[in-house]
């Protein structure tokens, strides 16, 4: 239903509100991805020995990565539950709930007894807690994207939406930094026995900080306008599948290559560098640490670039580069050179940044504002099941079966082709939806600092 606004005044960006939303989106997602990332790193380096003891190290690693995959498989549940709630009751409430869920799960993992202490109950409990982590992350991403982008100027959606995208490398950076410091300060036995738990227990402190930030936020102007117009969906999941099938397909496919590339160069590369190249754990972690630190700056730059250049073009060219890079990376590091490993990881994560920066805006733009939380969450979580969830398992299985990096590189090529297909199916976004919604809601709370520097045009 269209609403016509008689107001043509420009509503300036509420600088403080926009900054708070951007910071809350970034920090909250970073805290949740810190939790998720320490699990990923621990799965690669610790959990095989602590929770899945086996005479064959490869089997232990494979089992540990299977629990890593559980966190992705459970994400659609979070997307279904929290996504629909985000479109029905608001972005803010849902984002507080997801932060609490993943924080508690991570804290309990840090307290979980090992296999040697309680036997098979240990890996079972680990899987359950990992499942809970995934549910929380599945409901988090879509809301974090909308939190920053719905406060910001739609003409700069690529930049504003990238706040949530900075979270994963920032969280990964923090997680790897903590684990690297613990690995440097502790002996191998101390680290495996109790040192890794410290990183998980720190999550409790970080979650309190994240909650303090999010509870101080207002609801987004877009959701307030939907409330004022009584335009909230009653069955958002059904409506997304019925009215946005092409958009959902495009958004899902667009995520595959970034997920798989990230799994290769932040998770599996740790196993490859230590197991195949004979490098130390600290050296492998340091390489990922350096690459992630650069991503914190590259991702918002990539998002901003996509506001000036066609978003799909930036994304697509980067996906093609992702398909090429592994064929250069693996021969380059074959001699076990740490500087070359660092260079290879940095370039790979730079390519990832050029896809990941525009990704949030691209996905959000595929859906109408009233279905954005649900649609974005479903796309994010369903793509994770066939992308990041199985990637470490497939990398491990392919390397074990063929004893060559070539199948791994070919796997990346396939995912790049899938992502480019999704981009071709998608559409270029605009700001008309927000202008119609915000401009048409004369009853909306104008003190909530609506989307900035735009005319409240007639719908």
N, C-alpha and C positions, 0 to 999 in steps of 0.2 A: 504494500500500500504506500502510495506516495503522499508526502506532506509538503505543503508549500510554505516557505518562510518569507515573510515580508522584510526580514532584516537583511541588509546588505553590508552591515558594518564588518570590519575585519576584527577577528578576535586574536590578540597577540598570544604568542606562546607563553604559557606560564613557566618561566624559566626554572623556578624552584621545584615545581611539580614535575616537570620533565626530567630534571636532574635526579630527583629522588626516585622516580620510576626507573630511569636508566640504571642507577646504582643498585636499586633493589633487585632488578632483573638480573644484573650481572653477578652481584654478590650471592644472591640466593641460589642461582644456578651453579655458581662456582662451588659453593658449600656442598650442594648435593652431588656434584660431580667429583668433588674431593672424596666423598664417601664411596662413590662408585669406582673411582680410579684406584683408590688404595686396594680395593678388592681385586681389580683387574691385575695390578702389579703383583699383589700377593698370590694370585692364582698362578701367575707365570713363574714365580720364584720360591714360594713358600708352601702353598697349600698341598702340593703333591706329596710332600714329606709329612706334613702335620696331620692332614685329614684323609689322605689316600695313600698310605704306605704300600709300596709294591717293590718287588725285586727288579722290575723293569722301569727305569726312570721315565721312559716315554709314555708308559701306561699311566703312571701317576700324574704326569703333566696333562695328558688327554682328559683324565677324569676331573682334574682341577679346572680345566677350560670348559668342561661340560657344565659346571656350576656357574661359570662366567656366562655361558649361553642362557642359563635359566633366567638371569636378570634381564635378558632381552625378550625371551619368550613371554615373560610375565608383563611386559610393558603394555601390550594391547589391552589387558584388563584395566590397567591404570588409565589408558587412553579412553576406554569405553566409560568407565565409572566417573573419572574426574573431568573428562572432556565434556560430557553432557551436563555435569553439574556446573562447569564454568560458564556455559551458555545459559543456564537456568538461574543460578543463584549468585553468580558473579566471579570475577577473576581472583580477587583478593582472598576470599575465604578458602577457595580451593588451593591456592598457593601456600597458605599457612598449613593446611592439612598435609600436603605432600611433603613439606619440609620436616614436619614432625615425624611422619611415617618413616622416611628414609633415615633420619637421624637416630631414631630408636633402634632400627634394624642394624645399623652399622655399629652402634654402641654395644649391642648384644653379641655381635660377631667377635668383637674384641675381648669379650668375657667368656667365649665358648671354649669348653675343655677340648683337648685334642683326642684323636683316635686312640692313642695309647692310654688315655685316662678313662674314657667312657665307651670305647668301642664304636660300633656302627651308628650309635645315636649321634655321634659328632658330625659325620658327613650329612646325615639326614637333617639335623638342625641347621647346618650350614646352608643346605639347599632351600629350606623354608625361609630363612632370613634373607638369602639372596633373592628369593622370589618377592619378598616384601620390598626390598630395595628397588627392584624393577618396576613394581606397581607404582611406587612413589615417583620415580623418574618418568614413567609413562604419562603421569598426569601433570608433571611439572613443566615440560618443555613448551607446550602450546600456550599455557598461561603466561609463562615468562616472556615469550615473544610478544604476546598481546599487551602485556603490562607496559612495556617500553614503547611499542609501536603505536598503541592507541592513545598515548599521551603526546607523542611526537607528531611533527608535520608529516602528513602522508607523502609529500613530495620527497621526503628524506627517509622513507620507510626502510630502505636498505641499511642505512646507518643505524637508525634507532632500533630496528629489530635485531641487529647484530649484537646487542647487549647480551641477549641470552646465549648467543653463539660463542661469546668470549668465555662463558662459564666453563665449558669442558676443558679447553687448554689451561685455563687458570686453575681449575681444580686439579687437573692432571699435573700441572707444574707444582702446586702445593703438595700433592700426594707424593710425587716422585722426590721432591726436595726433602720431605720428612723422612721417607724411607731411605734415601741416600745418606742423610745425616746419621740415621740410626745404624745403617750398614757400616758407616765409617767409624762410628764410636764404639760399636759392639763387635765381639768376636762372632764367627759364623754360628757357633753353638748358641750364644746368647740371643742372636737375632732370630734364629729358628725357634728357640724355646719360648721367648717372651717379648723380644724387641719389636716384632711386627705388630704386636697387640697395642703398643703405645699409640701408633698412628690411628688405629680405629677408635681408641678411647678419647682421643682429642676431638673427635666428632661432636661429643656432647657439648663442649665449650663453643664450637663453631655454630652449632644449631641454635643455641641461645642467642648468639649475635645476629644470626639471620632472622630469627623470629622478631627480635627487637626492631629491625629495619622494616619488615613487612607489616607489622601491626600498626605502624605509623602512617601507612599509605592510605589514600582514598581509593575508591573504586574508579575504574577508567571512565573517561567521558563518553566513550562509545557505549559501554554497558549501561551507564546512567541514562543515556538517551533512549536506549531500548526499553529500559524500565519505564521511563516517562511515557513512551508511546505504546506501552504494553505489547511490545513486539518480540518478546522472548519466545523461543521455540518450545513446544510442548513435548515433542519426540525428536530431539535433534539428531540422534544416530540414524533413525529411520529416514529422516528428511535428507541427511547427507547422502546416503546410499541411493535414495530415490531421485534426487534433483541434481546431485553433483558427481555422478559416476566418473566422468572423464577427468574432472578436476582432481578427484581422489586418486585415480590411477596415475595421473601425471605427477602428483605430489609424492606418491609412494616410490615410483620409479626414479625420480630425481634424487632420492636420498641414498640409493644403493651404493654407488661408487664412493661417495665421501665416507660412509660408514666403514666399508671394507678397507679403503686406503688407510683410514685412521687406525683400524684394528691391526693392520700390518705394521705400521710405523710407530705405534705407541705400546702395543701389547706383544705381538708375536716377535717383533725385532729383538726384544729382550731375550727370548728363548733362543732365537737364531744366533745372536751374537755370543751368548754364553755357551751354547751347546755345539754349534757348528764352527765358530771362529775362535773359541777358546778365550774369549775376553772375560774380564771380571764383571761381577754384577754391578759394581760401582761405575765402571766405564760405560756399560750399556745404559744404565739409568741416567748418567750425565748427558749422553747424546740426546736422549728423549727430553731431558730437562731443558737443554739449550733450544731445541726445536720448538718446544711448547712455549718457552718464554717469548720467542719471536712471534708466535701466533697471536699472542695477546694484543699485539699492535697491528698485525697484518689483517686480522679478521675484520675489525671495524673499518680499516682502510678499503678492504675489498667490498664491504657493504656500501660504503660511500661511493666507491667507483661505480657500482651497479646502479646508483641513482643518476649518474651522469651518462653512462653507456648502457645500452640495452642489457637488462639483467640476465636474460637467458643466454645472450652471446658470451658474456663474461663467464658464466657458469659452464657453458658448453665447451668453450675453448680449454678451460681448466680441466674438464673431465677427459678430454682427448689427451692432454698432457699427462694426466694420471695414468692412462693406459700405456704411455711410452716409458715413463720414468723407471719402473722396475727392471726393464731390460738394460738400463744403464747402471742402476744401483747395485744389483747383486754382483756383476763382474767387478765393479769398482771396489767393493769391500772384501772381495775374495781373499786378499792377502792378509786380512786381519788388521788393517790400519785403522786406528781409532780416529784420527783426523778425517779420513775419508768416510768413516761411519757417520761422524757428526755432520759432514757436508751432505751426505745422502739423506739423512733424516731431516735436516733443515730444508732442503729443496722439496722433499716429499710433503712436509707439513706446510710449506709455503703454497704448494699446489692445492693442498687440502683447504687452506685458508681462502683461496680464491673461489672455491666452490662453497665453502661453509659460510662465508660472510654474506653472500646474497641469498643463501638458502632459506633462511627464516622468512624474509620478505616474500620470496617467490612462492613459498608454500601458503603463507597467509593470504596472498593475493588471489589464490585460486578459489577462495570461498567468500561468500557474502558475510558481512559483519556478524549477523545473528547466528551464523553456524561456524564461525572461525575457530573457536576453541575446540569444538568437537571434530571438525574436519582436519584441522592441523594436528591434533593429538592422534587421531586415527592414522593419518598418513605417517607421522613420525614413528609410531609404535609398530604398525604393521610392516613398515620398511625395515625396522630394526630386526624383526624375526628372520627375514631372508637375507639381511645384510650383515650387520655387526654381530648378530648372535652366532651364526655358524662360521664366520670367517676364521677365528683362531683355530677352531676344530678342523676346518678344511685345510688351512695352512699346515697344521701339524700332520694331518693324515696324508696330504699330498707329498710333503717332504719325506715322511717315513716310507711311503710307497715307492717313490721315484728317485729319492736321494738326489734331487736336482731342484734348483730354484725356478726352472723354466715353467713348470705347471703353475706355480704361484703367480708368476708374471702374466701368464695367459688368463688366469682367473681374474686378475685386475682388468685386463682388456675387455673381458665379457661384461664386467660390472660397469665399465665406462660406457660401453655401447648401450646398456640398459638405461643408464642415467640420461644419456643424450636423447634417447627415444622419449623418455618422460618429459624432457624439456621441450621437445617438438610438439608433444600433445598439450602442453600447458599454454597459458595465456599471459600476455603482459598486463601488469596491474595498473591501476590508476587511483585517483583519490575521490572519484565521484561518489562511491558508496558512503564514505565518511561525510562528505559534504552534504549529501542528501539527508543522512541520518542526524548529524549534529545540527545542520541548518534548519531541518524541519522540526526540531524539537524545541519549540519556544518555552515549553515547561521544564526543560532540562535545567539542572542546576548550573548556572553560568559561572558560579564561583568556583567550580571544580577545575578551572583552567583548561578549557577544551583544546582540541587540536589546533596547532598554531599557524599564524600567518596565512590564513586562508579565508576566502569569502564564504559566508553562510549563504550559499546559492540556493535558488529555487530548485525543488526536487522535480 
